[in-house]
Amino acid sequence: MSFGVLMIVIWAVGMAAFFLVSRYFRSADVDRVKARLAGTTKAKAKKAKQQSGPAPVVRAEAIVKNKLAQMLVDKWGFGPKLQEFLEQAGLEWPPARFVHTSLVCFIAGFALGWLLLPIGKPLALLTGLAAAGVPGVYVYLKRRARLKRFEEIFPDALEFVSRSMRAGHAFSVSLEMIHREFQEPVAGEFRRTFEEHNLGLPIELALQKLAKRVPSLDVHFFVSAVLLQKRTGGNLAEILDKLAYVIRERFKLRGRIRAVSAHGRMTATSLSCIPIAVAVLMFYTNPDYVKFFFTDDTGEMMMGVAIALQIVGYLIMKKIVNIEV
């Protein structure tokens, strides 16, 4: 049985390597043909492709190649939420591709757990589930880094809009100018907002969609301030200047809190990793001792309660040191 699973894994790795290599050479051939037809070199063609501008706001639906993943997405109905999550991470993946990647990771993790772990059969499902969560963790980290980058540039963008309005530009034109003066992800999000408004969407709805795409408290403050100024009047440039000042002060206070709570966060991480490290060592040094937690009913209950209490303890410690500003 183990030999058959090993052969399946080797075949899957070989097919994946062949697919990647063939796709690379096929892409290189296509670029070479395009450059030859255009009368340019490959370097010039690549540079022209990079300078061709950002992706259009109105995008066509991607052609789904994996029918099984698309069927799962349609059946459970989590496509819109997953698509929004992927867009917040800055990834142009369809939901079916994310589901397909998770399924492939699950199969690979299950096979590796079955073959490599001393107690492979009981732990193969756990290793498969852990591997299936890798794409989700990757998207989550990309999303968090992108939102953090957005929040760092956002105060400067607000001050730029304020100065632009004082110079005589309209508010919508100021949003479009952010695209040329700032980096991603602020440039792309405000360009999308301007294009939606330019295509006929009211500015109020375009800003509300911006707040939905970027789930940040600072963006909600900005949208609320603009919508309130539209209804009641006032100096919007001055409002944006004060809002930028408040956001920067929140950044300073958040940095001080993180410095003070660094010891607590390190302690929570260390206490949570010690049981996992001890369990891994026991799997390889004395697997017969650990089999009790997988073969006996009482051992399975003890392991389940221990894992649940470990998770609860980590969440409590994280809640104590996580102070919102």
Secondary structure, 3 states (H helix, E strand, C coil): CHHHHHHHHHHHHHHHHHHHHHHHHHHHHHHHHHHHHHCCCHHHHHHHHHCCCCCCCCCCCCCCCCHHHHHHHHHHCCHHHHHHHHHHCCCCCCHHHHHHHHHHHHHHHHHHHHHHCCCHHHHHHHHHHHHHCHHHHHHHHHHHHHHHHHHHHHHHHHHHHHHHHHCCCCHHHHHHHHHHHCCCCHHHHHHHHHHHHHCCCCHHHHHHHHHHHCCCHHHHHHHHHHHHHHHHCCCHHHHHHHHHHHHHHHHHHHHHHHHHCHHHHHHHHHHHHHHHHHHHHHHHHCHHHHCHHHHCHHHHHHHHHHHHHHHHHHHHHHHHHCCCC
